[in-house]
Every structure is written in C-alpha cells, then in structure tokens.
C-alpha cells in the first residue's frame, strides 16, 4: 500500500526503523526530499527552561482546554 509524500508528491511507504516510522521510496531506499528537510528545519523547538512560568501555564491551559473539548465531544 503506497502513500504520497505531502511535500513532493512522490509515492512512498512507511516502515518501522527502531521506534520511528520512516518514509521509504518504492525501490526500498529512505525517502528524503528537500521540501521535507526544509519543513523539519523550520519547526520551532522549545525547552521548558527557556519559557517563563506564565508562558508554561498558558500552554498547559490551551492543551487542557483542547483535551476537555475533545473529551466532551466523544461523550456526546
């Protein structure tokens, strides 16, 4: 069962590599397109020590609100 890469549109399939799912080309080689690499590099990574307690509380409140909303929808 083949899928399409959302970045370049090539046909790929997913295989477990250790604990991660890794995209592979149909010929068996690992898939790594420039668009995917740019998207991975553009994500922002945060460490808890770089945030103030107020910012952490704000993020936790947003996560909890989203979780509670999803929980309420699944009950109804």
Residue pairs with C-beta under 8 A, 6 or more apart in sequence:
1 13
2 11
2 12
2 13
2 26
3 11
3 12
3 13
3 14
4 10
4 11
4 12
5 11
5 12
5 23
5 31
5 33
5 36
7 33
7 35
7 36
7 39
8 33
8 34
8 35
8 36
10 25
10 31
10 33
11 25
11 26
12 23
12 24
12 25
12 26
12 31
13 23
13 24
13 26
14 21
14 22
14 23
14 24
15 21
15 22
15 24
16 22
22 30
23 30
23 31
23 36
24 30
24 31
25 31
48 56
51 59
